[in-house]
Amino acid sequence: MSNFLFNKALYDLKAYVPGEQPSGESQVIKLNTNENPYPPSPWILEAGENILWEGHLRKYPSPDGKLLRESIAEVEEISPENILVTNGSDEGLAILFKAILEKKDKLIMPYPTYSLYPVLADIQMNKIEIEKVPLLENLHLPFSELKKRKGKFMTFASPNAPTGILEKKEELIELVKSFPGMVLCDEAYIDFAPEDSSLIREATHLENLVVSRTFSKSYSLAGLRVGYLVSTKENITLLKKIKDSYNLGMLEQAIACEAVRDREYFFLCRRKVLKTRETSRKCLEDLGFTVIPSDANFLFVMPPKGFTAEELFLYLKEQNILIRYFSEGTTSKYLRISIGIQEEMQVLHEKLKEYLKRH
């Protein structure tokens, strides 16, 4: 009976497949979903307690996240009016796709990239044409090819996922200016890149650019679902029209505010991740892996000659170490390894060394 009640296009949709999330298995070393290996700022504890114990939860939260927008604006040196806070960056992406794409519009994106983008296009159920432009052989963005494309919407990640490669800021800005439609620059991993790599300030005045950010990676708040979009004030005003009225809870807003304000802790964790990333890169290269230069909190690697990505993925899973393997297309030759704490990465390296020696 229900078959007659849902949109027919729903049955052909392919859902996004997230990384495996083990439950109740503390012995598992989880390096598959690019979470921050360190806990969030200790400042969030008092903020959370105040919300929980002073009776605030009986009231609705701020509908526009005023205090959080002000905290973000202060750190990023932009206006709060250029910011739309969202229930994770994925909600921000969903709002954008809904706001921009109409029936039979064209979405342009480099490939491979974040696999949620085509899913969000298909969810519109408007027969969106998706044009995937392959990365260059060195896995960099194909700027010359992208500039030739015409469409309603273009998406790219900076640094890119799953490669971790950061393109030159000037080239990204030139690409945005050359495209006739709207452009999304997804900066989920930008806090692990060199300073001044972001397009966030450009987004406040380039009318066809929107930047998305998340608190899941650099702020260690993946479990709370907090993100935001940055664009011109006019664009943000329009996007507000289609967000949920109270899309971000009171607890999320309060905790995210404190996480943003604690700059000392933010940079401490960032330094640790970058140091471990470099140590891990050297260890993997010593084992014969080809490691793609990364400006994110993960490494994209090709196994040594004679070994496949799939076999190493399955072996590590048997050892209770989860990493990410993408079975389709050009990414099937690679593994993506999130940066954990130094001790976790050491176990990973030892297990890989054992396997490579035995075989």
C-alpha positions in Angstrom: 0.0 0.0 0.0 2.8 2.5 0.9 4.2 2.1 -2.6 1.4 4.4 -3.8 2.0 7.0 -1.1 5.7 7.9 -1.7 7.3 9.8 -4.6 8.1 7.1 -7.3 11.6 8.6 -7.7 12.4 7.7 -4.1 12.7 4.0 -4.9 15.6 4.6 -7.3 17.6 6.8 -5.0 21.0 5.7 -3.7 21.5 6.6 -0.1 24.8 8.1 1.2 26.9 5.4 2.9 28.8 6.7 6.0 31.8 5.2 7.5 31.3 2.3 9.9 30.4 3.3 13.4 31.2 0.5 15.9 29.0 0.4 19.1 30.3 -0.6 22.4 33.7 -1.8 21.1 36.2 0.2 23.0 39.1 -1.9 21.7 38.5 -0.8 18.2 40.9 1.8 16.8 38.7 4.0 14.7 40.5 5.8 11.9 37.8 5.8 9.2 35.6 8.9 9.6 38.1 11.7 10.2 36.9 12.5 13.7 39.3 14.5 15.9 41.2 12.1 18.2 41.2 14.6 21.1 38.2 15.6 23.3 36.6 19.0 22.8 37.5 22.1 24.8 37.0 21.7 28.6 35.3 25.0 28.5 32.2 23.3 27.1 31.5 21.5 30.4 30.3 24.6 32.2 28.2 25.8 29.3 26.6 22.4 29.0 25.9 22.2 32.8 24.3 25.6 32.8 21.9 24.6 30.1 21.0 21.3 31.7 20.6 22.3 35.3 19.1 25.8 35.1 15.9 24.8 33.3 16.7 26.3 29.9 15.9 23.2 27.9 12.1 23.8 28.4 12.5 26.8 26.1 13.1 26.9 22.4 16.7 27.9 21.3 17.6 31.0 19.4 16.2 30.5 15.9 19.2 32.2 14.3 22.0 31.2 16.6 22.9 34.8 17.4 25.6 34.2 20.0 27.2 31.5 18.0 27.2 33.6 14.9 28.9 36.4 16.8 31.5 34.0 18.2 32.3 32.7 14.8 32.3 36.2 13.3 34.8 37.4 15.8 37.3 34.6 15.1 36.9 34.7 11.3 36.8 38.5 11.2 33.6 38.7 9.3 30.1 40.0 10.0 27.5 37.8 11.8 25.1 38.7 9.0 27.3 36.7 6.6 26.7 33.5 8.6 24.0 30.9 8.7 24.4 28.2 11.5 23.2 24.7 10.6 22.7 21.3 12.1 26.0 20.0 10.9 27.5 21.2 7.6 25.5 18.5 5.9 22.3 20.4 6.7 23.9 23.5 5.2 24.7 21.5 2.0 21.2 20.2 1.9 19.8 23.8 2.2 22.1 24.9 -0.6 21.1 22.1 -3.0 17.4 22.8 -2.3 17.8 26.5 -2.8 19.8 26.4 -6.0 18.9 23.4 -8.1 15.7 23.3 -10.2 14.3 20.7 -12.6 16.9 19.5 -15.1 19.6 21.9 -13.8 23.3 20.8 -14.1 25.6 20.2 -11.2 29.4 20.3 -11.9 31.9 18.7 -9.6 35.4 17.3 -9.7 35.6 13.5 -9.2 36.3 11.9 -6.8 35.1 14.2 -4.1 32.7 14.1 -1.1 30.2 11.4 -2.1 27.3 13.2 -0.4 27.1 15.8 -3.2 25.5 13.5 -5.9 23.2 12.1 -3.2 21.9 15.6 -2.3 21.4 16.3 -6.0 19.3 13.1 -6.5 17.3 13.8 -3.4 15.9 16.9 -5.1 14.1 14.4 -7.4 14.2 17.0 -10.2 16.3 14.9 -12.7 19.4 17.0 -11.9 22.2 16.4 -14.5 25.4 15.6 -12.7 28.6 16.2 -14.6 31.7 14.6 -12.9 35.0 16.1 -14.1 37.9 13.6 -13.4 40.8 14.8 -11.3 44.2 15.0 -13.0 46.6 12.0 -12.8 48.3 13.7 -9.8 44.9 14.0 -8.1 44.8 17.8 -8.3 41.7 19.7 -9.5 41.4 19.9 -13.3 41.1 23.7 -13.4 41.2 24.1 -17.1 38.4 21.6 -17.7 36.3 22.9 -14.9 36.5 26.4 -16.3 35.0 25.1 -19.6 31.9 23.8 -17.9 28.6 25.6 -17.8 25.9 24.8 -15.2 23.7 26.1 -12.4 25.9 24.9 -9.5 29.5 23.7 -8.9 30.8 22.0 -5.8 34.3 21.3 -4.6 36.0 20.6 -1.3 39.1 22.5 -0.1 41.2 20.6 1.0 39.6 17.9 -1.3 38.1 14.7 0.1 39.2 12.0 -0.1 42.6 13.1 -1.3 43.5 15.8 1.3 45.0 18.0 -1.4 44.8 21.8 -1.0 44.8 23.8 -4.2 46.2 27.3 -4.5 43.8 29.9 -3.2 44.3 32.2 -6.2 43.3 29.4 -8.6 40.2 28.6 -6.6 39.1 32.3 -6.6 39.7 32.4 -10.4 37.6 29.3 -10.8 34.8 30.8 -8.8 34.8 34.1 -10.8 34.9 32.2 -14.1 31.8 30.0 -13.3 28.4 31.4 -14.4 26.4 29.7 -11.6 26.7 29.3 -7.8 29.7 27.7 -6.3 30.1 25.8 -3.0 33.5 25.6 -1.4 33.3 22.9 1.3 36.0 23.7 3.9 35.4 20.8 6.3 39.1 20.3 6.7 40.5 23.8 6.2 41.6 24.2 9.8 44.3 21.6 9.2 45.7 23.5 6.2 48.1 26.5 6.3 46.6 29.7 7.6 45.0 32.1 5.1 44.0 29.1 2.8 40.3 29.7 3.3 37.9 31.5 0.9 35.7 32.5 3.8 36.3 36.3 3.5 35.9 36.1 -0.3 32.5 34.5 0.3 31.3 37.7 2.0 31.5 39.7 -1.2 31.6 37.2 -4.2 27.9 36.9 -4.9 28.2 33.4 -6.4 30.3 31.8 -3.7 29.2 30.0 -0.5 31.6 28.4 2.0 30.6 25.6 4.3 32.3 24.8 7.6 31.8 22.1 10.3 32.6 21.7 14.0 33.0 18.0 13.5 36.7 17.9 12.7 38.8 20.6 14.2 36.5 21.3 17.2 35.9 17.6 18.1 32.1 18.0 18.1 31.0 15.5 15.5 28.5 14.1 17.9 26.7 17.4 18.3 26.1 18.2 14.6 27.1 21.9 14.2 28.1 23.7 11.1 27.6 26.9 9.2 27.5 28.6 5.8 29.2 31.9 4.9 28.1 34.0 1.9 27.0 37.6 1.1 24.4 39.0 3.4 21.8 38.9 0.6 22.5 35.2 0.0 22.3 34.3 3.7 18.9 36.2 4.0 17.5 34.0 1.1 18.9 30.7 2.6 17.3 31.5 6.0 13.9 31.2 4.4 14.2 27.4 3.9 16.0 26.3 7.0 14.1 24.7 9.9 12.8 27.3 12.4 14.9 26.0 15.3 17.5 24.0 13.4 20.2 24.1 16.1 19.5 23.1 19.7 20.3 25.3 22.7 22.9 22.8 24.0 24.6 22.7 20.6 24.7 26.5 20.3 26.1 27.0 23.8 28.8 24.3 23.5 29.9 25.4 20.1 30.3 29.0 21.3 32.7 27.9 24.0 34.6 25.6 21.6 35.1 28.6 19.2 36.2 30.9 22.0 38.9 28.6 23.4 41.6 29.4 20.9 44.5 28.1 22.9 43.0 24.6 23.1 42.0 24.7 19.4 45.6 25.4 18.3 47.0 22.9 20.8 44.9 20.1 19.3 45.7 21.3 15.8 49.4 21.1 16.4 49.1 17.6 17.8 47.2 16.4 14.7 49.6 18.0 12.3 52.6 16.5 14.1 51.1 13.0 14.1 50.1 13.4 10.4 53.8 14.1 9.5 55.1 11.3 11.7 52.6 8.9 10.1 53.4 10.0 6.6 57.1 9.2 7.1 56.3 5.8 8.7 54.0 4.8 5.8 56.5 5.9 3.2 59.1 3.8 4.9 56.8 0.8 4.6 56.6 1.4 0.8 53.2 3.3 0.7 52.7 6.1 -1.7 51.3 8.9 0.4 49.5 11.8 -1.2 50.5 15.2 0.4 47.7 16.1 2.8 46.5 19.3 4.3 43.6 17.6 6.1 43.4 15.3 9.2 43.8 12.2 7.2 46.2 10.5 4.7 45.3 9.1 1.3 47.7 6.3 0.5 48.4 3.7 -2.1 49.7 0.3 -0.8 53.2 -1.0 -1.8 53.5 -2.9 -5.0 52.0 -6.4 -4.8 49.4 -5.5 -2.2 45.8 -4.2 -2.8 43.9 -1.6 -0.8 41.1 -4.0 -0.2 43.2 -6.7 1.3 44.9 -4.3 3.7 41.5 -2.8 4.6 40.1 -6.3 5.4 43.3 -7.3 7.3 43.2 -4.2 9.5 39.5 -4.7 10.2 40.3 -8.2 11.5 42.8 -6.5 13.8 40.1 -4.1 15.1 41.5 -1.2 13.2 39.0 0.7 11.0 40.1 2.7 8.0 38.2 3.8 4.9 38.3 1.9 1.6 36.3 3.1 -1.5 35.6 0.2 -3.8 34.6 2.1 -6.9 36.6 3.9 -9.6 40.0 5.4 -9.3 39.8 5.5 -5.5 39.8 1.7 -5.3 43.6 1.7 -5.4 43.8 3.9 -2.2 43.1 3.8 1.5 42.1 6.8 3.6 43.5 6.8 7.1 42.3 9.3 9.7 44.9 10.7 12.0 44.4 9.3 15.5 46.5 9.9 18.6 50.1 8.9 18.3 49.6 5.6 20.1 46.8 4.5 17.8 48.9 5.4 14.7 51.8 3.4 16.1 49.6 0.3 16.5 48.5 0.8 12.9 52.0 1.0 11.6 53.1 -2.1 13.5 50.2 -4.1 12.2 50.9 -3.1 8.6 54.6 -3.8 9.0 53.8 -7.3 10.3 51.5 -8.0 7.4 53.8 -6.7 4.7 56.7 -8.8 6.1 54.7 -12.0 6.2 53.5 -11.6 2.7 
